[in-house]
Amino acid sequence: MNQFPLEHLVCVLQDLWPMANFPEDWILLTDFEALRDLRMPERKKWLQQGKAEVLRRAIQERVDEIAGAYESEDFLLVKVLIGAFSDDLNNFDGLNEAQQKKWIAKAKDAANGLWCSSVDGESLIR
């Protein structure tokens, strides 16, 4: 089971749903070709991991955009992006309040030039 190409699954999911706005799990579990050769428990496990990673990457792109604006010294853009960040998080399904707070803190750090490249390893999908 550890041989399953999670990165391939993540890339396919990200190509189809870059904003992590996935269809219902049952649709993906029954119709998604990348999971077809797995048993249902394995499909569920890999799908959850793949969805969590796509969600993390989608949000990380927003934080990276804020950090990039700071590095470019475009402080007006930083202000606009950080102001919209909380609203952006509301568009992502699967984040609980604590996870939203962690991402907001990370975005604020990026807006202030305090940049670290990883969020703790907890899953972002409930």
Backbone as XML, in Angstrom:
<?xml version="1.0"?>
<chain id="A" units="angstrom">
  <residue number="1" name="MET">
    <atom name="N" x="0.825" y="-1.201" z="0.000"/>
    <atom name="CA" x="0.000" y="0.000" z="0.000"/>
    <atom name="C" x="0.866" y="1.261" z="0.000"/>
  </residue>
  <residue number="2" name="ASN">
    <atom name="N" x="2.056" y="1.199" z="0.569"/>
    <atom name="CA" x="2.913" y="2.369" z="0.577"/>
    <atom name="C" x="3.461" y="2.696" z="-0.803"/>
  </residue>
  <residue number="3" name="GLN">
    <atom name="N" x="3.258" y="1.787" z="-1.754"/>
    <atom name="CA" x="3.750" y="2.008" z="-3.102"/>
    <atom name="C" x="2.820" y="2.887" z="-3.921"/>
  </residue>
  <residue number="4" name="PHE">
    <atom name="N" x="1.640" y="3.212" z="-3.382"/>
    <atom name="CA" x="0.686" y="4.012" z="-4.135"/>
    <atom name="C" x="1.289" y="5.387" z="-4.417"/>
  </residue>
  <residue number="5" name="PRO">
    <atom name="N" x="1.191" y="5.852" z="-5.656"/>
    <atom name="CA" x="1.809" y="7.136" z="-6.024"/>
    <atom name="C" x="0.961" y="8.334" z="-5.580"/>
  </residue>
  <residue number="6" name="LEU">
    <atom name="N" x="1.080" y="8.697" z="-4.323"/>
    <atom name="CA" x="0.290" y="9.800" z="-3.778"/>
    <atom name="C" x="0.536" y="11.091" z="-4.549"/>
  </residue>
  <residue number="7" name="GLU">
    <atom name="N" x="1.768" y="11.360" z="-4.913"/>
    <atom name="CA" x="2.064" y="12.598" z="-5.636"/>
    <atom name="C" x="1.316" y="12.646" z="-6.967"/>
  </residue>
  <residue number="8" name="HIS">
    <atom name="N" x="1.215" y="11.506" z="-7.642"/>
    <atom name="CA" x="0.450" y="11.456" z="-8.892"/>
    <atom name="C" x="-1.016" y="11.780" z="-8.624"/>
  </residue>
  <residue number="9" name="LEU">
    <atom name="N" x="-1.571" y="11.171" z="-7.588"/>
    <atom name="CA" x="-2.968" y="11.432" z="-7.229"/>
    <atom name="C" x="-3.166" y="12.907" z="-6.908"/>
  </residue>
  <residue number="10" name="VAL">
    <atom name="N" x="-2.266" y="13.489" z="-6.152"/>
    <atom name="CA" x="-2.357" y="14.907" z="-5.793"/>
    <atom name="C" x="-2.312" y="15.776" z="-7.045"/>
  </residue>
  <residue number="11" name="CYS">
    <atom name="N" x="-1.420" y="15.452" z="-7.955"/>
    <atom name="CA" x="-1.321" y="16.248" z="-9.197"/>
    <atom name="C" x="-2.597" y="16.155" z="-10.024"/>
  </residue>
  <residue number="12" name="VAL">
    <atom name="N" x="-3.179" y="14.969" z="-10.109"/>
    <atom name="CA" x="-4.418" y="14.807" z="-10.862"/>
    <atom name="C" x="-5.550" y="15.572" z="-10.190"/>
  </residue>
  <residue number="13" name="LEU">
    <atom name="N" x="-5.669" y="15.422" z="-8.877"/>
    <atom name="CA" x="-6.702" y="16.156" z="-8.141"/>
    <atom name="C" x="-6.515" y="17.660" z="-8.295"/>
  </residue>
  <residue number="14" name="GLN">
    <atom name="N" x="-5.277" y="18.104" z="-8.205"/>
    <atom name="CA" x="-4.975" y="19.533" z="-8.296"/>
    <atom name="C" x="-5.269" y="20.072" z="-9.697"/>
  </residue>
  <residue number="15" name="ASP">
    <atom name="N" x="-5.001" y="19.284" z="-10.709"/>
    <atom name="CA" x="-5.303" y="19.716" z="-12.075"/>
    <atom name="C" x="-6.805" y="19.864" z="-12.291"/>
  </residue>
  <residue number="16" name="LEU">
    <atom name="N" x="-7.588" y="18.937" z="-11.736"/>
    <atom name="CA" x="-9.032" y="18.965" z="-11.935"/>
    <atom name="C" x="-9.737" y="19.951" z="-11.016"/>
  </residue>
  <residue number="17" name="TRP">
    <atom name="N" x="-9.258" y="20.061" z="-9.777"/>
    <atom name="CA" x="-9.907" y="20.934" z="-8.789"/>
    <atom name="C" x="-8.839" y="21.743" z="-8.047"/>
  </residue>
  <residue number="18" name="PRO">
    <atom name="N" x="-8.227" y="22.736" z="-8.708"/>
    <atom name="CA" x="-7.131" y="23.482" z="-8.084"/>
    <atom name="C" x="-7.552" y="24.261" z="-6.844"/>
  </residue>
  <residue number="19" name="MET">
    <atom name="N" x="-8.830" y="24.570" z="-6.706"/>
    <atom name="CA" x="-9.298" y="25.305" z="-5.525"/>
    <atom name="C" x="-9.803" y="24.365" z="-4.435"/>
  </residue>
  <residue number="20" name="ALA">
    <atom name="N" x="-9.531" y="23.081" z="-4.577"/>
    <atom name="CA" x="-9.926" y="22.063" z="-3.606"/>
    <atom name="C" x="-11.434" y="22.019" z="-3.424"/>
  </residue>
  <residue number="21" name="ASN">
    <atom name="N" x="-12.176" y="22.347" z="-4.470"/>
    <atom name="CA" x="-13.640" y="22.281" z="-4.427"/>
    <atom name="C" x="-14.088" y="20.962" z="-5.053"/>
  </residue>
  <residue number="22" name="PHE">
    <atom name="N" x="-13.815" y="19.889" z="-4.349"/>
    <atom name="CA" x="-14.032" y="18.543" z="-4.848"/>
    <atom name="C" x="-15.514" y="18.177" z="-4.883"/>
  </residue>
  <residue number="23" name="PRO">
    <atom name="N" x="-15.869" y="17.260" z="-5.780"/>
    <atom name="CA" x="-17.223" y="16.696" z="-5.722"/>
    <atom name="C" x="-17.335" y="15.781" z="-4.503"/>
  </residue>
  <residue number="24" name="GLU">
    <atom name="N" x="-18.494" y="15.226" z="-4.285"/>
    <atom name="CA" x="-18.708" y="14.320" z="-3.144"/>
    <atom name="C" x="-17.717" y="13.149" z="-3.202"/>
  </residue>
  <residue number="25" name="ASP">
    <atom name="N" x="-17.311" y="12.672" z="-2.027"/>
    <atom name="CA" x="-16.348" y="11.569" z="-1.973"/>
    <atom name="C" x="-16.835" y="10.339" z="-2.728"/>
  </residue>
  <residue number="26" name="TRP">
    <atom name="N" x="-18.104" y="10.015" z="-2.618"/>
    <atom name="CA" x="-18.581" y="8.792" z="-3.260"/>
    <atom name="C" x="-18.386" y="8.845" z="-4.770"/>
  </residue>
  <residue number="27" name="ILE">
    <atom name="N" x="-18.452" y="10.031" z="-5.342"/>
    <atom name="CA" x="-18.218" y="10.166" z="-6.779"/>
    <atom name="C" x="-16.765" y="9.840" z="-7.089"/>
  </residue>
  <residue number="28" name="LEU">
    <atom name="N" x="-15.873" y="10.422" z="-6.320"/>
    <atom name="CA" x="-14.448" y="10.175" z="-6.542"/>
    <atom name="C" x="-14.088" y="8.721" z="-6.260"/>
  </residue>
  <residue number="29" name="LEU">
    <atom name="N" x="-14.658" y="8.158" z="-5.211"/>
    <atom name="CA" x="-14.324" y="6.784" z="-4.833"/>
    <atom name="C" x="-14.805" y="5.771" z="-5.860"/>
  </residue>
  <residue number="30" name="THR">
    <atom name="N" x="-15.879" y="6.062" z="-6.542"/>
    <atom name="CA" x="-16.410" y="5.101" z="-7.510"/>
    <atom name="C" x="-15.965" y="5.383" z="-8.937"/>
  </residue>
  <residue number="31" name="ASP">
    <atom name="N" x="-15.729" y="6.641" z="-9.284"/>
    <atom name="CA" x="-15.463" y="6.992" z="-10.675"/>
    <atom name="C" x="-14.046" y="7.455" z="-10.977"/>
  </residue>
  <residue number="32" name="PHE">
    <atom name="N" x="-13.251" y="7.706" z="-9.991"/>
    <atom name="CA" x="-11.938" y="8.299" z="-10.209"/>
    <atom name="C" x="-10.938" y="7.236" z="-10.648"/>
  </residue>
  <residue number="33" name="GLU">
    <atom name="N" x="-10.447" y="7.360" z="-11.854"/>
    <atom name="CA" x="-9.584" y="6.342" z="-12.450"/>
    <atom name="C" x="-8.302" y="6.119" z="-11.658"/>
  </residue>
  <residue number="34" name="ALA">
    <atom name="N" x="-7.750" y="7.163" z="-11.071"/>
    <atom name="CA" x="-6.491" y="7.041" z="-10.329"/>
    <atom name="C" x="-6.616" y="6.110" z="-9.131"/>
  </residue>
  <residue number="35" name="LEU">
    <atom name="N" x="-7.836" y="5.859" z="-8.662"/>
    <atom name="CA" x="-8.058" y="5.005" z="-7.486"/>
    <atom name="C" x="-8.667" y="3.655" z="-7.847"/>
  </residue>
  <residue number="36" name="ARG">
    <atom name="N" x="-8.961" y="3.442" z="-9.092"/>
    <atom name="CA" x="-9.761" y="2.292" z="-9.525"/>
    <atom name="C" x="-9.185" y="0.949" z="-9.119"/>
  </residue>
  <residue number="37" name="ASP">
    <atom name="N" x="-7.882" y="0.787" z="-9.088"/>
    <atom name="CA" x="-7.275" y="-0.516" z="-8.818"/>
    <atom name="C" x="-7.127" y="-0.831" z="-7.331"/>
  </residue>
  <residue number="38" name="LEU">
    <atom name="N" x="-7.610" y="0.041" z="-6.479"/>
    <atom name="CA" x="-7.478" y="-0.158" z="-5.036"/>
    <atom name="C" x="-8.786" y="-0.656" z="-4.430"/>
  </residue>
  <residue number="39" name="ARG">
    <atom name="N" x="-8.671" y="-1.332" z="-3.301"/>
    <atom name="CA" x="-9.865" y="-1.715" z="-2.548"/>
    <atom name="C" x="-10.441" y="-0.463" z="-1.898"/>
  </residue>
  <residue number="40" name="MET">
    <atom name="N" x="-11.729" y="-0.526" z="-1.567"/>
    <atom name="CA" x="-12.424" y="0.664" z="-1.063"/>
    <atom name="C" x="-11.769" y="1.276" z="0.177"/>
  </residue>
  <residue number="41" name="PRO">
    <atom name="N" x="-11.358" y="0.502" z="1.195"/>
    <atom name="CA" x="-10.699" y="1.150" z="2.341"/>
    <atom name="C" x="-9.420" y="1.898" z="1.944"/>
  </residue>
  <residue number="42" name="GLU">
    <atom name="N" x="-8.659" y="1.306" z="1.015"/>
    <atom name="CA" x="-7.449" y="1.965" z="0.543"/>
    <atom name="C" x="-7.795" y="3.205" z="-0.272"/>
  </residue>
  <residue number="43" name="ARG">
    <atom name="N" x="-8.838" y="3.141" z="-1.088"/>
    <atom name="CA" x="-9.283" y="4.307" z="-1.852"/>
    <atom name="C" x="-9.603" y="5.462" z="-0.923"/>
  </residue>
  <residue number="44" name="LYS">
    <atom name="N" x="-10.355" y="5.159" z="0.133"/>
    <atom name="CA" x="-10.751" y="6.208" z="1.083"/>
    <atom name="C" x="-9.531" y="6.839" z="1.737"/>
  </residue>
  <residue number="45" name="LYS">
    <atom name="N" x="-8.596" y="5.997" z="2.150"/>
    <atom name="CA" x="-7.386" y="6.500" z="2.806"/>
    <atom name="C" x="-6.602" y="7.423" z="1.872"/>
  </residue>
  <residue number="46" name="TRP">
    <atom name="N" x="-6.340" y="6.960" z="0.655"/>
    <atom name="CA" x="-5.547" y="7.741" z="-0.281"/>
    <atom name="C" x="-6.287" y="8.988" z="-0.740"/>
  </residue>
  <residue number="47" name="LEU">
    <atom name="N" x="-7.589" y="8.881" z="-0.909"/>
    <atom name="CA" x="-8.357" y="10.054" z="-1.312"/>
    <atom name="C" x="-8.278" y="11.134" z="-0.237"/>
  </residue>
  <residue number="48" name="GLN">
    <atom name="N" x="-8.437" y="10.763" z="1.026"/>
    <atom name="CA" x="-8.351" y="11.745" z="2.106"/>
    <atom name="C" x="-6.974" y="12.397" z="2.147"/>
  </residue>
  <residue number="49" name="GLN">
    <atom name="N" x="-5.925" y="11.601" z="1.977"/>
    <atom name="CA" x="-4.574" y="12.161" z="1.976"/>
    <atom name="C" x="-4.365" y="13.084" z="0.779"/>
  </residue>
  <residue number="50" name="GLY">
    <atom name="N" x="-4.853" y="12.667" z="-0.369"/>
    <atom name="CA" x="-4.710" y="13.493" z="-1.561"/>
    <atom name="C" x="-5.465" y="14.800" z="-1.448"/>
  </residue>
  <residue number="51" name="LYS">
    <atom name="N" x="-6.699" y="14.730" z="-0.961"/>
    <atom name="CA" x="-7.494" y="15.941" z="-0.801"/>
    <atom name="C" x="-6.859" y="16.889" z="0.207"/>
  </residue>
  <residue number="52" name="ALA">
    <atom name="N" x="-6.342" y="16.337" z="1.291"/>
    <atom name="CA" x="-5.696" y="17.175" z="2.306"/>
    <atom name="C" x="-4.491" y="17.905" z="1.719"/>
  </residue>
  <residue number="53" name="GLU">
    <atom name="N" x="-3.718" y="17.209" z="0.884"/>
    <atom name="CA" x="-2.535" y="17.829" z="0.298"/>
    <atom name="C" x="-2.905" y="18.891" z="-0.730"/>
  </residue>
  <residue number="54" name="VAL">
    <atom name="N" x="-3.935" y="18.635" z="-1.536"/>
    <atom name="CA" x="-4.379" y="19.641" z="-2.502"/>
    <atom name="C" x="-4.873" y="20.883" z="-1.769"/>
  </residue>
  <residue number="55" name="LEU">
    <atom name="N" x="-5.621" y="20.693" z="-0.696"/>
    <atom name="CA" x="-6.104" y="21.818" z="0.099"/>
    <atom name="C" x="-4.947" y="22.603" z="0.686"/>
  </residue>
  <residue number="56" name="ARG">
    <atom name="N" x="-3.968" y="21.890" z="1.241"/>
    <atom name="CA" x="-2.803" y="22.561" z="1.821"/>
    <atom name="C" x="-2.066" y="23.378" z="0.756"/>
  </residue>
  <residue number="57" name="ARG">
    <atom name="N" x="-1.888" y="22.801" z="-0.408"/>
    <atom name="CA" x="-1.161" y="23.499" z="-1.474"/>
    <atom name="C" x="-1.937" y="24.717" z="-1.978"/>
  </residue>
  <residue number="58" name="ALA">
    <atom name="N" x="-3.255" y="24.592" z="-2.078"/>
    <atom name="CA" x="-4.069" y="25.722" z="-2.551"/>
    <atom name="C" x="-3.968" y="26.898" z="-1.592"/>
  </residue>
  <residue number="59" name="ILE">
    <atom name="N" x="-4.033" y="26.617" z="-0.308"/>
    <atom name="CA" x="-3.936" y="27.695" z="0.684"/>
    <atom name="C" x="-2.510" y="28.225" z="0.740"/>
  </residue>
  <residue number="60" name="GLN">
    <atom name="N" x="-1.543" y="27.321" z="0.641"/>
    <atom name="CA" x="-0.138" y="27.746" z="0.667"/>
    <atom name="C" x="0.166" y="28.697" z="-0.488"/>
  </residue>
  <residue number="61" name="GLU">
    <atom name="N" x="-0.453" y="28.480" z="-1.641"/>
    <atom name="CA" x="-0.250" y="29.392" z="-2.768"/>
    <atom name="C" x="-0.681" y="30.810" z="-2.409"/>
  </residue>
  <residue number="62" name="ARG">
    <atom name="N" x="-1.767" y="30.934" z="-1.663"/>
    <atom name="CA" x="-2.228" y="32.253" z="-1.234"/>
    <atom name="C" x="-1.213" y="32.913" z="-0.307"/>
  </residue>
  <residue number="63" name="VAL">
    <atom name="N" x="-0.677" y="32.113" z="0.626"/>
    <atom name="CA" x="0.328" y="32.639" z="1.550"/>
    <atom name="C" x="1.596" y="33.021" z="0.784"/>
  </residue>
  <residue number="64" name="ASP">
    <atom name="N" x="1.984" y="32.196" z="-0.171"/>
    <atom name="CA" x="3.161" y="32.500" z="-0.991"/>
    <atom name="C" x="2.975" y="33.797" z="-1.765"/>
  </residue>
  <residue number="65" name="GLU">
    <atom name="N" x="1.758" y="34.034" z="-2.225"/>
    <atom name="CA" x="1.470" y="35.279" z="-2.948"/>
    <atom name="C" x="1.665" y="36.491" z="-2.029"/>
  </residue>
  <residue number="66" name="ILE">
    <atom name="N" x="1.241" y="36.366" z="-0.787"/>
    <atom name="CA" x="1.431" y="37.444" z="0.182"/>
    <atom name="C" x="2.923" y="37.660" z="0.440"/>
  </residue>
  <residue number="67" name="ALA">
    <atom name="N" x="3.649" y="36.557" z="0.631"/>
    <atom name="CA" x="5.097" y="36.660" z="0.862"/>
    <atom name="C" x="5.803" y="37.273" z="-0.343"/>
  </residue>
  <residue number="68" name="GLY">
    <atom name="N" x="5.382" y="36.898" z="-1.536"/>
    <atom name="CA" x="5.975" y="37.457" z="-2.741"/>
    <atom name="C" x="5.734" y="38.952" z="-2.866"/>
  </residue>
  <residue number="69" name="ALA">
    <atom name="N" x="4.527" y="39.384" z="-2.509"/>
    <atom name="CA" x="4.218" y="40.819" z="-2.543"/>
    <atom name="C" x="5.093" y="41.569" z="-1.534"/>
  </residue>
  <residue number="70" name="TYR">
    <atom name="N" x="5.302" y="40.970" z="-0.353"/>
    <atom name="CA" x="6.163" y="41.604" z="0.647"/>
    <atom name="C" x="7.596" y="41.710" z="0.121"/>
  </residue>
  <residue number="71" name="GLU">
    <atom name="N" x="8.094" y="40.609" z="-0.458"/>
    <atom name="CA" x="9.467" y="40.610" z="-0.981"/>
    <atom name="C" x="9.636" y="41.625" z="-2.104"/>
  </residue>
  <residue number="72" name="SER">
    <atom name="N" x="8.573" y="41.859" z="-2.869"/>
    <atom name="CA" x="8.618" y="42.845" z="-3.954"/>
    <atom name="C" x="8.388" y="44.265" z="-3.452"/>
  </residue>
  <residue number="73" name="GLU">
    <atom name="N" x="8.171" y="44.378" z="-2.158"/>
    <atom name="CA" x="7.906" y="45.652" z="-1.500"/>
    <atom name="C" x="6.657" y="46.340" z="-2.058"/>
  </residue>
  <residue number="74" name="ASP">
    <atom name="N" x="5.685" y="45.525" z="-2.450"/>
    <atom name="CA" x="4.396" y="46.041" z="-2.907"/>
    <atom name="C" x="3.435" y="45.976" z="-1.716"/>
  </residue>
  <residue number="75" name="PHE">
    <atom name="N" x="3.597" y="46.923" z="-0.817"/>
    <atom name="CA" x="2.885" y="46.870" z="0.453"/>
    <atom name="C" x="1.396" y="47.129" z="0.311"/>
  </residue>
  <residue number="76" name="LEU">
    <atom name="N" x="0.992" y="47.818" z="-0.723"/>
    <atom name="CA" x="-0.437" y="47.977" z="-0.985"/>
    <atom name="C" x="-1.052" y="46.626" z="-1.342"/>
  </residue>
  <residue number="77" name="LEU">
    <atom name="N" x="-0.366" y="45.872" z="-2.183"/>
    <atom name="CA" x="-0.847" y="44.533" z="-2.535"/>
    <atom name="C" x="-0.857" y="43.629" z="-1.309"/>
  </residue>
  <residue number="78" name="VAL">
    <atom name="N" x="0.154" y="43.723" z="-0.466"/>
    <atom name="CA" x="0.185" y="42.937" z="0.771"/>
    <atom name="C" x="-1.053" y="43.242" z="1.596"/>
  </residue>
  <residue number="79" name="LYS">
    <atom name="N" x="-1.379" y="44.512" z="1.729"/>
    <atom name="CA" x="-2.540" y="44.910" z="2.512"/>
    <atom name="C" x="-3.835" y="44.343" z="1.925"/>
  </residue>
  <residue number="80" name="VAL">
    <atom name="N" x="-3.962" y="44.411" z="0.612"/>
    <atom name="CA" x="-5.161" y="43.887" z="-0.051"/>
    <atom name="C" x="-5.253" y="42.370" z="0.130"/>
  </residue>
  <residue number="81" name="LEU">
    <atom name="N" x="-4.134" y="41.679" z="-0.093"/>
    <atom name="CA" x="-4.133" y="40.216" z="0.006"/>
    <atom name="C" x="-4.400" y="39.734" z="1.421"/>
  </residue>
  <residue number="82" name="ILE">
    <atom name="N" x="-3.783" y="40.373" z="2.401"/>
    <atom name="CA" x="-3.999" y="39.940" z="3.785"/>
    <atom name="C" x="-5.423" y="40.259" z="4.217"/>
  </residue>
  <residue number="83" name="GLY">
    <atom name="N" x="-5.962" y="41.351" z="3.701"/>
    <atom name="CA" x="-7.352" y="41.688" z="4.021"/>
    <atom name="C" x="-8.343" y="40.687" z="3.456"/>
  </residue>
  <residue number="84" name="ALA">
    <atom name="N" x="-8.014" y="40.104" z="2.312"/>
    <atom name="CA" x="-8.911" y="39.144" z="1.665"/>
    <atom name="C" x="-8.664" y="37.709" z="2.114"/>
  </residue>
  <residue number="85" name="PHE">
    <atom name="N" x="-7.575" y="37.473" z="2.813"/>
    <atom name="CA" x="-7.182" y="36.105" z="3.124"/>
    <atom name="C" x="-8.220" y="35.372" z="3.969"/>
  </residue>
  <residue number="86" name="SER">
    <atom name="N" x="-8.742" y="36.003" z="5.004"/>
    <atom name="CA" x="-9.741" y="35.343" z="5.857"/>
    <atom name="C" x="-10.976" y="34.954" z="5.063"/>
  </residue>
  <residue number="87" name="ASP">
    <atom name="N" x="-11.415" y="35.850" z="4.177"/>
    <atom name="CA" x="-12.560" y="35.535" z="3.327"/>
    <atom name="C" x="-12.231" y="34.394" z="2.367"/>
  </residue>
  <residue number="88" name="ASP">
    <atom name="N" x="-11.008" y="34.388" z="1.859"/>
    <atom name="CA" x="-10.592" y="33.299" z="0.984"/>
    <atom name="C" x="-10.680" y="31.955" z="1.692"/>
  </residue>
  <residue number="89" name="LEU">
    <atom name="N" x="-10.266" y="31.914" z="2.951"/>
    <atom name="CA" x="-10.306" y="30.652" z="3.699"/>
    <atom name="C" x="-11.727" y="30.114" z="3.822"/>
  </residue>
  <residue number="90" name="ASN">
    <atom name="N" x="-12.701" y="31.001" z="3.866"/>
    <atom name="CA" x="-14.091" y="30.556" z="3.961"/>
    <atom name="C" x="-14.546" y="29.821" z="2.703"/>
  </residue>
  <residue number="91" name="ASN">
    <atom name="N" x="-13.822" y="30.002" z="1.605"/>
    <atom name="CA" x="-14.163" y="29.317" z="0.359"/>
    <atom name="C" x="-13.623" y="27.894" z="0.306"/>
  </residue>
  <residue number="92" name="PHE">
    <atom name="N" x="-12.788" y="27.528" z="1.265"/>
    <atom name="CA" x="-12.216" y="26.184" z="1.302"/>
    <atom name="C" x="-12.985" y="25.333" z="2.297"/>
  </residue>
  <residue number="93" name="ASP">
    <atom name="N" x="-13.600" y="24.274" z="1.802"/>
    <atom name="CA" x="-14.273" y="23.332" z="2.689"/>
    <atom name="C" x="-13.235" y="22.443" z="3.356"/>
  </residue>
  <residue number="94" name="GLY">
    <atom name="N" x="-13.495" y="22.075" z="4.587"/>
    <atom name="CA" x="-12.626" y="21.124" z="5.268"/>
    <atom name="C" x="-11.700" y="21.733" z="6.290"/>
  </residue>
  <residue number="95" name="LEU">
    <atom name="N" x="-11.768" y="23.033" z="6.518"/>
    <atom name="CA" x="-10.926" y="23.658" z="7.539"/>
    <atom name="C" x="-11.753" y="23.931" z="8.783"/>
  </residue>
  <residue number="96" name="ASN">
    <atom name="N" x="-11.238" y="23.515" z="9.926"/>
    <atom name="CA" x="-11.926" y="23.885" z="11.158"/>
    <atom name="C" x="-11.378" y="25.232" z="11.637"/>
  </residue>
  <residue number="97" name="GLU">
    <atom name="N" x="-11.939" y="25.742" z="12.697"/>
    <atom name="CA" x="-11.575" y="27.075" z="13.178"/>
    <atom name="C" x="-10.108" y="27.161" z="13.594"/>
  </residue>
  <residue number="98" name="ALA">
    <atom name="N" x="-9.617" y="26.129" z="14.257"/>
    <atom name="CA" x="-8.211" y="26.140" z="14.687"/>
    <atom name="C" x="-7.266" y="26.157" z="13.481"/>
  </residue>
  <residue number="99" name="GLN">
    <atom name="N" x="-7.604" y="25.399" z="12.465"/>
    <atom name="CA" x="-6.772" y="25.377" z="11.266"/>
    <atom name="C" x="-6.815" y="26.724" z="10.553"/>
  </residue>
  <residue number="100" name="GLN">
    <atom name="N" x="-7.992" y="27.343" z="10.508"/>
    <atom name="CA" x="-8.095" y="28.671" z="9.907"/>
    <atom name="C" x="-7.212" y="29.660" z="10.651"/>
  </residue>
  <residue number="101" name="LYS">
    <atom name="N" x="-7.215" y="29.597" z="11.976"/>
    <atom name="CA" x="-6.394" y="30.510" z="12.771"/>
    <atom name="C" x="-4.907" y="30.304" z="12.495"/>
  </residue>
  <residue number="102" name="LYS">
    <atom name="N" x="-4.480" y="29.050" z="12.331"/>
    <atom name="CA" x="-3.072" y="28.782" z="12.016"/>
    <atom name="C" x="-2.693" y="29.370" z="10.661"/>
  </residue>
  <residue number="103" name="TRP">
    <atom name="N" x="-3.574" y="29.213" z="9.671"/>
    <atom name="CA" x="-3.283" y="29.758" z="8.347"/>
    <atom name="C" x="-3.285" y="31.283" z="8.373"/>
  </residue>
  <residue number="104" name="ILE">
    <atom name="N" x="-4.202" y="31.871" z="9.113"/>
    <atom name="CA" x="-4.241" y="33.334" z="9.216"/>
    <atom name="C" x="-2.958" y="33.847" z="9.866"/>
  </residue>
  <residue number="105" name="ALA">
    <atom name="N" x="-2.511" y="33.165" z="10.910"/>
    <atom name="CA" x="-1.246" y="33.556" z="11.564"/>
    <atom name="C" x="-0.075" y="33.437" z="10.595"/>
  </residue>
  <residue number="106" name="LYS">
    <atom name="N" x="-0.075" y="32.371" z="9.794"/>
    <atom name="CA" x="0.999" y="32.198" z="8.817"/>
    <atom name="C" x="0.950" y="33.299" z="7.760"/>
  </residue>
  <residue number="107" name="ALA">
    <atom name="N" x="-0.254" y="33.657" z="7.314"/>
    <atom name="CA" x="-0.405" y="34.736" z="6.326"/>
    <atom name="C" x="0.059" y="36.070" z="6.907"/>
  </residue>
  <residue number="108" name="LYS">
    <atom name="N" x="-0.272" y="36.321" z="8.161"/>
    <atom name="CA" x="0.183" y="37.566" z="8.796"/>
    <atom name="C" x="1.696" y="37.600" z="8.922"/>
  </residue>
  <residue number="109" name="ASP">
    <atom name="N" x="2.290" y="36.459" z="9.245"/>
    <atom name="CA" x="3.759" y="36.392" z="9.288"/>
    <atom name="C" x="4.341" y="36.720" z="7.917"/>
  </residue>
  <residue number="110" name="ALA">
    <atom name="N" x="3.750" y="36.144" z="6.863"/>
    <atom name="CA" x="4.231" y="36.419" z="5.503"/>
    <atom name="C" x="4.077" y="37.896" z="5.162"/>
  </residue>
  <residue number="111" name="ALA">
    <atom name="N" x="2.984" y="38.506" z="5.622"/>
    <atom name="CA" x="2.738" y="39.926" z="5.347"/>
    <atom name="C" x="3.723" y="40.822" z="6.082"/>
  </residue>
  <residue number="112" name="ASN">
    <atom name="N" x="4.333" y="40.293" z="7.143"/>
    <atom name="CA" x="5.306" y="41.062" z="7.917"/>
    <atom name="C" x="6.747" y="40.645" z="7.623"/>
  </residue>
  <residue number="113" name="GLY">
    <atom name="N" x="6.917" y="39.819" z="6.593"/>
    <atom name="CA" x="8.260" y="39.399" z="6.212"/>
    <atom name="C" x="8.827" y="38.298" z="7.078"/>
  </residue>
  <residue number="114" name="LEU">
    <atom name="N" x="8.018" y="37.719" z="7.931"/>
    <atom name="CA" x="8.458" y="36.603" z="8.774"/>
    <atom name="C" x="7.973" y="35.329" z="8.098"/>
  </residue>
  <residue number="115" name="TRP">
    <atom name="N" x="8.828" y="34.662" z="7.387"/>
    <atom name="CA" x="8.392" y="33.593" z="6.516"/>
    <atom name="C" x="8.961" y="32.264" z="6.959"/>
  </residue>
  <residue number="116" name="CYS">
    <atom name="N" x="8.098" y="31.285" z="7.111"/>
    <atom name="CA" x="8.539" y="29.905" z="7.294"/>
    <atom name="C" x="7.765" y="29.072" z="6.282"/>
  </residue>
  <residue number="117" name="SER">
    <atom name="N" x="8.364" y="28.009" z="5.801"/>
    <atom name="CA" x="7.812" y="27.333" z="4.635"/>
    <atom name="C" x="6.934" y="26.133" z="4.936"/>
  </residue>
  <residue number="118" name="SER">
    <atom name="N" x="6.623" y="25.861" z="6.205"/>
    <atom name="CA" x="5.774" y="24.693" z="6.425"/>
    <atom name="C" x="4.798" y="24.926" z="7.565"/>
  </residue>
  <residue number="119" name="VAL">
    <atom name="N" x="3.629" y="24.353" z="7.384"/>
    <atom name="CA" x="2.626" y="24.298" z="8.431"/>
    <atom name="C" x="2.759" y="22.927" z="9.055"/>
  </residue>
  <residue number="120" name="ASP">
    <atom name="N" x="2.456" y="22.788" z="10.343"/>
    <atom name="CA" x="2.588" y="21.484" z="10.969"/>
    <atom name="C" x="1.840" y="20.428" z="10.166"/>
  </residue>
  <residue number="121" name="GLY">
    <atom name="N" x="2.211" y="19.196" z="10.372"/>
    <atom name="CA" x="1.746" y="18.114" z="9.523"/>
    <atom name="C" x="0.337" y="17.632" z="9.739"/>
  </residue>
  <residue number="122" name="GLU">
    <atom name="N" x="-0.485" y="18.318" z="10.499"/>
    <atom name="CA" x="-1.826" y="17.812" z="10.710"/>
    <atom name="C" x="-2.654" y="17.884" z="9.422"/>
  </residue>
  <residue number="123" name="SER">
    <atom name="N" x="-3.567" y="16.974" z="9.330"/>
    <atom name="CA" x="-4.428" y="16.924" z="8.161"/>
    <atom name="C" x="-5.378" y="18.106" z="8.167"/>
  </residue>
  <residue number="124" name="LEU">
    <atom name="N" x="-5.586" y="18.704" z="7.010"/>
    <atom name="CA" x="-6.473" y="19.863" z="6.903"/>
    <atom name="C" x="-7.891" y="19.456" z="6.558"/>
  </residue>
  <residue number="125" name="ILE">
    <atom name="N" x="-8.115" y="18.220" z="6.260"/>
    <atom name="CA" x="-9.455" y="17.737" z="5.946"/>
    <atom name="C" x="-10.011" y="17.046" z="7.186"/>
  </residue>
  <residue number="126" name="ARG">
    <atom name="N" x="-11.235" y="17.395" z="7.517"/>
    <atom name="CA" x="-11.862" y="16.717" z="8.665"/>
    <atom name="C" x="-12.128" y="15.288" z="8.330"/>
  </residue>
</chain>
